[in-house]
Amino acid sequence: MRTGGGDLDAAGLAAEREGVVLGRLLTFFTARSGKWSTPTGEAWQPALAIEVVAGRYCRTGDRVLRDVLERSFARYRARRSRFYDDDGWYLNAWLCGYAATGEPQYLDEARSLFVEMSGAWDGTCGGGLWWSTGHSYKNAITNGLFLLAAARLHRLATGHCSRRDFRGWAARVWRWIEASGMINRDDLVNDGLDGACVNNGGVTWTYNQGVMISALVELCRTAGEPGHLVRAHRIARAAITTLVYPDGTLREPGEPDSNGDAQVFKGVFVRGLAELCHADPAGAVAYRRFLRANAATAWQAGRDRAGGFGVSWRGPAGRVTAATQTAAALLFGAVAGLEEIEAGRAGAKAAGVRSAGVGSDFASPGQNPLCDRGPGGGPGTGGGMGPSRGRGEGGPELMPVEVGEQADDDQDERRAEGRSGQCGQAGRHAAG
């Protein structure tokens, strides 16, 4: 789209830049094998590249991206790790694939992964999932990813007999996280718990903040509790004021000396921040400004001649990897999604269409980062809001929540439906 002066408008420019970044990211993908070449091999980072592709496909319907998604699924489906957080990344990637396409194979695989991850929960430290099969550590990222997946599955897996169990798990995991103390007094998420089951004071990685924000946004939709969005705002505000350079550019702790894992972390944070913007547009003015400023800085100072981005968004680009490029793609994709929605609002206003009000993105289809645009599936039509065509009762057995926690689920579900529209209002007041 172009303005009268011939320049791209904000939405068009953001989409064009996202396309450039994604084009470079796809150079790390081998179509014949479906393999992504990342610093961690095939351990977990390909899952985030897959999410990038699903997000762009969701908005554009580009058949090339659909093919990349399908080839990636063929390679990485049934992949399992001794590290449960690795499984959690793929679990959430397949949920994004289902939301973007409506194809049941993605939901089936996500549900299978969730079932297997649920077996990592035990009573040590009062609950929580172990980080690995070695049962040596309980940390934030594993439990944050499981919480996010539980809340998403409750929303997306309509028609599954275990849908209420997903909601029960989401409530249970959040209660444990909140009681664990991993979210510190400064409203930042530390890495995990020590041997005495207390906050270990570990590094406040940006990705832990991002996953927790995403999970709380999704939990607000699931439980209808505005307090979850309030908590998301507190984490977001803490992160954008402390995990930054003096000029406000996002900075990973230890940057620029980031290891292979950490090279993608910032992308996870900006994705979570964008989801909070979608959930509560009126309360997220500062976050939109933050995202746009980071994208502008990265484009001007952190980009090489081939559209590649390194660890630091302040530049110079330096070494570009699939992980650093995925982080940049998540940033530019987040901005492109926000600009598209802003353009839609402006068009609706010009046409005299009345807005649904504060928090309407949260309750309305069509403006959700998981592409839930109504029944049917696929870009612009449905991404996962229609009835599941998956295995239903024939799927793997889900480890149920405790009887006492499940007993009030029907009543809680009805309450949640009545309260979900309040989430945006609560966030606005919290952010004010």
C-alpha positions in Angstrom: 0.0 0.0 0.0 1.2 3.5 -0.8 0.3 7.0 0.3 -0.3 9.8 -2.1 3.3 10.7 -1.9 4.4 7.3 -3.1 5.9 6.1 0.2 4.8 3.0 1.9 2.4 3.6 4.8 3.3 2.2 8.3 1.5 -1.1 7.7 3.0 -1.6 4.3 6.5 -0.7 5.4 6.3 -3.0 8.4 5.1 -5.9 6.2 7.8 -5.2 3.6 10.6 -5.2 6.3 9.2 -8.4 7.8 9.4 -10.0 4.4 13.0 -9.1 4.0 13.9 -10.5 7.4 11.9 -13.7 6.8 13.6 -14.1 3.4 17.0 -14.2 5.1 15.7 -16.6 7.7 14.5 -19.0 5.1 18.1 -19.4 3.9 18.7 -21.5 7.0 15.9 -23.9 5.9 16.5 -26.9 3.6 13.3 -27.7 1.8 14.2 -31.2 0.7 14.8 -32.4 4.3 12.6 -29.9 6.2 15.6 -29.1 8.4 16.4 -25.8 10.1 20.1 -25.2 10.7 20.3 -23.4 14.1 23.1 -22.9 16.8 21.4 -25.5 18.9 21.1 -28.0 16.1 17.6 -29.5 16.1 17.2 -29.2 19.8 14.6 -26.5 20.2 15.3 -23.3 18.1 13.7 -24.7 14.9 10.3 -24.5 16.8 10.6 -20.7 17.0 11.5 -20.5 13.3 8.4 -22.6 12.6 6.3 -20.1 14.7 7.6 -17.2 12.6 6.5 -19.0 9.4 3.1 -19.9 10.9 2.5 -16.3 11.9 3.4 -14.8 8.5 1.4 -17.5 6.7 -1.6 -16.7 9.0 -1.6 -13.1 7.8 -0.7 -13.6 4.1 -1.8 -17.1 3.0 1.4 -17.4 1.1 1.5 -21.0 -0.2 5.3 -21.1 -0.1 5.1 -20.6 3.7 2.5 -23.2 4.0 4.9 -25.6 2.2 7.7 -24.7 4.7 5.3 -25.3 7.6 4.3 -28.7 6.3 7.9 -29.8 5.5 9.0 -28.7 9.0 6.2 -30.6 10.6 7.1 -33.8 8.6 10.7 -33.6 10.0 10.1 -32.5 13.6 6.8 -34.3 14.4 7.3 -37.0 17.0 10.5 -35.4 18.1 11.1 -35.9 21.8 13.9 -34.7 24.1 15.1 -35.6 27.6 14.7 -31.8 28.2 11.0 -31.0 28.8 11.4 -27.4 27.8 12.6 -28.5 24.3 9.3 -30.4 24.0 7.4 -27.4 25.2 8.7 -25.2 22.4 7.6 -27.7 19.8 4.3 -28.2 21.6 3.6 -24.5 21.3 4.9 -24.3 17.7 2.4 -27.0 16.6 -0.4 -25.1 18.3 0.6 -22.1 16.2 0.6 -24.3 13.2 -2.9 -25.5 14.0 -4.1 -22.0 14.6 -2.7 -20.9 11.3 -4.0 -23.8 9.2 -6.8 -25.5 11.0 -5.2 -28.9 10.1 -5.8 -31.4 12.9 -2.4 -33.1 12.6 -0.8 -30.1 14.4 -3.3 -30.2 17.2 -2.9 -34.0 17.6 0.8 -33.7 17.9 0.5 -30.8 20.4 -1.9 -32.8 22.5 0.4 -35.8 22.5 3.3 -33.7 23.6 1.2 -32.1 26.4 0.3 -35.5 27.7 3.9 -36.6 27.8 5.0 -33.3 29.5 2.3 -33.6 32.2 4.1 -36.8 33.4 7.1 -34.6 34.5 5.0 -33.0 37.3 5.4 -34.3 40.8 5.2 -33.2 44.4 8.8 -32.0 44.8 8.8 -28.3 45.7 5.0 -28.5 46.0 4.5 -29.3 42.3 5.9 -28.1 39.0 7.5 -29.9 36.0 11.1 -31.0 36.0 13.4 -29.4 33.5 14.7 -32.8 32.3 14.3 -36.5 32.8 17.2 -36.3 35.2 14.9 -34.6 37.7 17.6 -32.2 38.9 16.0 -28.8 38.4 12.6 -27.1 38.3 12.7 -23.9 36.3 10.6 -21.1 34.9 10.8 -21.8 31.2 9.6 -25.4 31.3 6.7 -24.5 33.5 5.9 -21.3 31.7 5.7 -23.1 28.3 3.5 -25.8 29.8 1.2 -23.1 31.3 1.0 -21.4 27.9 0.2 -24.6 26.1 -2.5 -25.6 28.6 -4.3 -22.3 28.3 -4.0 -22.4 24.5 -5.2 -26.0 24.3 -8.3 -25.1 26.4 -9.1 -22.5 23.8 -8.2 -24.3 20.6 -9.0 -28.0 21.3 -12.8 -27.5 21.2 -14.5 -30.9 20.9 -11.9 -32.7 22.9 -13.2 -34.5 26.0 -10.0 -33.4 27.8 -10.6 -29.7 27.2 -11.6 -29.1 30.8 -8.4 -30.9 31.9 -6.4 -28.4 30.0 -8.0 -25.5 31.8 -7.5 -27.3 35.1 -3.8 -27.8 34.3 -3.5 -24.1 33.4 -5.0 -23.0 36.8 -2.9 -25.6 38.7 0.4 -24.6 37.0 -0.1 -20.9 37.6 -0.9 -21.4 41.2 2.3 -23.3 41.6 4.4 -20.7 39.7 2.9 -17.8 41.7 3.6 -19.6 45.0 7.1 -20.7 44.0 8.6 -17.2 44.2 10.2 -17.5 40.8 8.7 -14.1 39.9 10.7 -11.8 42.2 9.9 -8.6 44.0 11.0 -6.6 41.0 8.3 -8.3 38.9 11.0 -10.2 36.8 11.1 -13.9 36.3 14.3 -15.6 37.6 15.6 -18.8 36.0 14.3 -21.4 38.6 14.4 -22.9 42.0 17.4 -24.0 44.1 17.8 -27.2 46.1 15.8 -25.7 48.9 12.9 -25.0 46.5 13.3 -21.2 46.6 14.1 -18.7 43.9 17.7 -19.3 42.9 18.3 -15.6 41.9 19.2 -16.8 38.4 19.5 -14.6 35.4 16.3 -12.8 34.4 16.5 -13.9 30.7 14.2 -12.0 28.4 12.6 -15.2 27.1 11.3 -16.1 30.6 9.6 -12.7 30.8 8.1 -13.2 27.3 6.8 -16.6 27.9 5.2 -15.6 31.2 3.6 -12.6 29.6 2.2 -14.8 26.8 0.9 -17.3 29.3 -0.8 -14.8 31.5 -2.5 -13.2 28.5 -3.8 -16.6 27.4 -4.7 -17.5 31.0 -6.8 -14.4 31.2 -8.8 -15.5 28.2 -9.1 -19.0 29.7 -10.0 -18.1 33.3 -11.6 -14.7 32.7 -9.6 -13.3 35.6 -8.4 -9.7 34.9 -5.7 -10.1 37.6 -3.7 -12.2 35.2 -3.4 -9.4 32.7 -2.5 -7.0 35.6 0.4 -9.3 36.4 1.4 -9.5 32.7 1.6 -5.7 32.7 3.8 -5.6 35.7 6.3 -8.1 34.2 6.3 -6.1 30.9 6.9 -2.8 32.5 9.7 -4.2 34.6 11.4 -5.7 31.6 11.2 -2.7 29.2 12.8 -0.5 31.9 15.5 -2.8 33.2 16.5 -5.3 30.4 17.5 -2.5 28.1 20.4 -0.3 27.0 20.4 3.3 28.0 18.7 4.2 24.7 15.8 1.8 25.4 16.9 -1.0 23.0 16.2 -4.4 24.4 19.4 -6.1 25.7 19.8 -9.8 26.7 21.7 -10.2 29.9 25.3 -10.8 28.9 24.9 -9.4 25.4 26.8 -9.2 23.1 28.5 -12.4 24.4 25.3 -14.5 24.0 25.6 -18.2 23.8 23.8 -20.2 21.1 20.7 -20.6 23.2 20.4 -17.0 24.2 20.7 -15.6 20.7 16.9 -16.1 20.1 15.7 -15.1 23.6 14.8 -11.4 22.8 12.4 -12.6 20.0 10.4 -14.6 22.5 10.1 -11.5 24.7 8.9 -9.1 21.9 6.4 -11.7 20.8 4.9 -11.9 24.3 4.8 -8.1 24.5 3.0 -7.9 21.2 0.4 -10.4 22.5 -0.2 -8.1 25.5 -0.7 -5.3 23.0 -3.3 -7.3 21.2 -5.0 -8.2 24.5 -5.2 -4.7 25.8 -4.5 -2.1 23.1 -5.6 0.9 25.3 -3.1 -0.1 28.1 -0.2 -0.9 25.8 0.7 2.5 24.2 4.2 2.3 25.8 4.7 -1.2 24.6 3.8 -0.4 21.0 6.3 2.5 21.1 8.9 0.2 22.5 8.4 -2.4 19.8 8.5 0.2 17.0 11.6 1.9 18.4 13.4 -1.4 18.6 12.5 -2.4 15.1 13.6 1.1 13.8 16.9 0.8 15.6 17.5 -2.7 14.4 16.7 -1.8 10.8 19.0 1.2 10.8 21.9 0.0 12.9 21.7 -3.8 13.3 21.1 -5.0 9.7 23.7 -6.2 7.2 23.4 -5.8 3.5 21.7 -9.1 3.0 18.9 -8.3 5.5 20.6 -10.3 8.3 20.6 -9.4 12.0 23.0 -10.4 14.7 22.8 -10.6 18.5 22.7 -6.8 19.1 19.9 -4.8 17.6 22.0 -1.7 18.1 24.5 -3.1 15.7 26.7 -3.8 14.1 25.1 -7.0 12.8 28.2 -9.1 13.1 27.6 -12.9 12.8 24.1 -13.8 11.7 22.7 -17.2 12.7 19.3 -18.8 12.3 18.7 -17.9 16.0 19.6 -14.2 15.7 17.5 -14.0 12.5 14.6 -15.7 14.2 14.7 -13.2 17.0 14.6 -10.3 14.4 11.8 -12.0 12.5 9.7 -12.2 15.7 10.4 -8.5 16.3 9.5 -7.4 12.8 6.5 -9.8 12.7 5.2 -8.3 15.9 5.4 -4.8 14.5 3.8 -5.8 11.2 0.9 -7.4 13.0 0.4 -4.4 15.2 0.6 -2.0 12.2 -1.9 -4.1 10.3 -4.4 -3.9 13.1 -3.9 -0.1 13.5 -4.5 0.3 9.8 -7.7 -1.8 10.1 -8.9 0.3 13.0 -8.2 3.5 11.1 -10.1 2.1 8.1 -13.0 1.1 10.3 -13.1 4.5 11.9 -13.1 6.2 8.5 -16.0 4.0 7.4 -17.9 4.9 10.5 -17.7 1.4 12.1 -18.2 1.6 15.8 -15.4 0.0 17.9 -16.2 -2.6 20.5 -14.2 -0.6 23.1 -11.3 -1.3 25.4 -10.1 -4.8 25.2 -12.1 -5.7 22.2 -9.1 -7.3 20.5 -9.1 -9.8 23.3 -12.7 -10.9 22.7 -13.0 -10.3 19.0 -11.8 -12.7 16.2 -9.5 -11.4 13.6 -6.8 -9.6 15.6 -5.3 -12.3 17.7 -1.6 -13.3 17.2 -2.7 -16.9 17.1 -4.9 -16.2 14.0 -8.2 -17.3 15.5 -10.5 -15.7 13.0 -13.6 -17.8 13.4 -14.7 -21.3 12.5 -13.1 -23.1 9.6 -9.3 -22.8 9.8 -6.6 -21.1 7.7 -5.6 -17.5 7.1 -8.5 -15.1 7.5 -11.0 -17.8 8.1 -10.3 -19.7 11.1 -7.0 -20.8 12.4 -8.2 -23.1 15.1 -11.4 -21.7 16.5 -13.6 -24.3 14.9 -14.3 -27.7 16.4 -11.3 -30.0 16.6 -11.0 -32.6 13.9 -8.4 -34.4 15.8 -8.4 -37.7 17.7 -10.8 -36.6 20.4 -11.5 -39.5 22.7 -9.2 -41.7 20.7 -6.1 -39.6 21.6 -3.5 -40.2 24.3 -4.6 -40.3 27.9 -4.2 -36.9 29.6 -3.0 -37.1 33.2 -5.9 -35.4 35.0 -5.7 -32.7 37.5 -6.6 -33.6 41.1 -10.3 -34.3 41.8 -10.8 -31.4 44.0 -9.4 -29.0 41.4 -11.6 -30.4 38.7 -14.9 -30.5 40.6 -15.7 -26.9 40.1 -14.5 -26.7 36.6 -18.0 -26.4 34.9 -19.0 -23.6 37.2 -15.6 -21.9 36.7 -16.0 -22.2 32.9 -19.3 -20.4 33.0 -17.8 -17.6 35.2 -14.8 -17.3 32.8 -17.0 -16.8 29.8 -18.7 -13.9 31.6 -15.5 -12.3 32.7 -13.2 -12.6 29.7 -14.1 -9.2 28.3 -12.9 -7.6 31.5 -9.3 -8.4 30.9 -8.5 -5.4 28.7 -10.1 -3.1 31.2 -8.0 -4.4 34.0 -4.8 -4.1 32.0 -5.6 -0.6 31.1 -6.0 0.4 34.7 -2.8 -1.5 35.7 -0.8 0.2 32.9 -2.0 3.6 33.7 
